[in-house]
Amino acid sequence: MQLNKNRLLITFLKYFFGFIASIILLIGLMIILIYFGVFGHLPNKKVISAISNEEASLVYSSDSILIGKFFAENRTNIKWEQVPVHLKNALIATEDKRFFTHKGYDNRSYLRVILKSILFGDNSGGGGSTLTQQLVKNLYGRKHYGFLSLPINKIKEIIIASRLEDVYNKEELLLLYLNSVPFGEDVYGVESAAQRYFNKSASELKIEESAVLVGMLKANTYYNPQLNPANSILRRNLVLNLMKKEHYLNAELADSLQELPLKLNYENLNMNAPAGYFVYQVRKKTIELLDSIKIKTGKVYNIEKDGLKIYTTLNMQIQEIASKSVKNHLEVMQNLLDKELESRSVKKQWYKRQKQLAHNYDKDSLKRKVKLFDWDGIQTKNMSKFDSLWHYYKMLNASVLITNPKNGEVITWIGGNNYRTLPFDMVLSHRQIASAFKPILYATALENGISPCTYLENEENKYPGYEDWEPQNANRESTPDSTVAFWYALANSMNLPTIDLYFKVGKENLMNSCDKLNFPHFTEDAPSNALGTLDLSLYEIVKAYGSFANNGKMNELVMIDKITDADGKTLYMRESIEPLKVFSAETSQMITAILQQVINQGTGTKIRNQYRINAELAGKTGTAQNHSDAWFIAYTPDMVIGTWVGASTPDVHFFSGNGSGSALALPIVAGVIKEIEKDFRLKRNYLTPFGLPNDIYSFLQCAPFHQNGIRGFFSRLFGPKEKKYYDTIVLDEKEKSKKGKKTFFKRLFGGNN
């Protein structure tokens, strides 16, 4: 009996060791086949020594804030000295505590993988990969080989890992790992992860924040602190315990850190693009510049892979001020528009029309969850297809462009309400420019010898040569018995005198000015052009007003100051370009002086009366037909700020004065300037005084109206003595505080300002 048992034991051992030997031979054969590339080419040491992670190109504002990334993989590489010690310790304690003693693979872990994962097929046993092997996986990925996938991939990683260890030292390997490891959400590398979850550089991470990021490596989604905060805290605390166990943290510190709440500062530039419209334009311009560099030097750069640094002109502080001003104003105005559209049955008629046009009305009327933009953010709402279409159809949109007229730098660029959901850029959209065009005509008149004291007709007329066109002033009033001073007509945006001026100036002269300003070319002789029936973009009109602010010289708008490669070598540096002279310095100063009256006593008086802004400003409102487009442009010598407000189609508009430029567009500009006034540095840089010569303002001695004919003669002869206009000006608050009760006339002509 005992003999039989011994025989059975010997037989079992014989087969067992035979099996083990077969496995070893099979593994040995597999290693040989893998080594010689039967299962795919293995990188040699030469290839390994040239490893370079793809790196996202970064876009920075002029105030050094990261505002955009261009990438195939969202990765930003960092240097060894930028990695916090506690981040390295957390990684080693959690992922590979024997990292500094092995040669790319850990024999103990390797044995566990062979016994548990390969022999018994328990993939949950995993855990045998060193940091170096994980790095190999990050760099080269894994391929599918059927049921042999796990052993083949593990062996390949061991071979490549050992080669990596021969080429790189431990610090270099750890840095390669930190720059390549995925964190989910299309984020690669610890620097990009730190920016995403904590809105800071990896070098600024706290111990508990490093533990959160290291904890994510086990399962990016399950331990994502934004999606699963409870799981993230548990995993973070485990990492802190492991750091304590490996003596990287003392017990008291580790325990106190585990008690801390999870504090994120989540910043996803793809989801929340604070300057998305601008960054898109920067991308297009950068590609153009890289193409020119290629032509000049033959050097090819990839904007998505080469880690370029793009330094722009955008001021993020002012960008955020402008965004807030847009939001605050449009929230209020959208509610007012909704009520008007409802009361006039516009909404009801729109739904009726959609029902008639729909191919499957019942299906499109079904409620479903829809993500859409609202002023409270991206919202998920239960609504039908028609509801979501109406939501965007009736939505007010705003664009804001702020530039420096002296050099053309773009300071702020807001192309719409939300770049992610509404990417069409309204800064570049052509809409009816309305009265914001009038200063171009008046400047052309000055260039052609017409005086600001010229008196213009203010009488309604029918123009047979222009299809019996009968223009009117905005207030429907006219003064057939008197004419209006040139300067007063512009300051108060009067239509009838502007038409008279158009005929005095002539189409050809106006066309020449428009061509110099690079406006879309027009050839028709249409006096309505003088009132702004042309379609222009905010980009074009803001650039044109820059010529008034800059003594008649217009700069091309620029967005990029400098581009460097990943190592900091300068590839492009913006050079100053001579501006184009559009108007004479005297003309631009005269227009500025008149447009100051727009702010002080014309269509832009809300700036003073309602918003109590003291800064010296020139500006102009614009209100298109049917209130479909509202404009306001204001400027100083160092800033031009323009805004447009309207719906995506001119069919949607206010039916009241709420749609005027002064009600719909001006408040956005006022909100921006008001905040700039509060900031000493911004105020000093942008709200600078004009410092115009005193004699420029002499036109104010010309009365606004001049009576004509017999009635005018007797009125002048027997009526009360006509007061000069400058005697009736009321000092604004700023001048009161500076000058006391000094008269406007004395202040203007009696000495230096």
Summary of the structure (lengths in Angstrom):
residues: 753
radius of gyration: 35.6
end to end distance: 123.4
largest distance: 148.7
contacts: 2445
relative contact order: 0.08
helix: 51%
strand: 13%
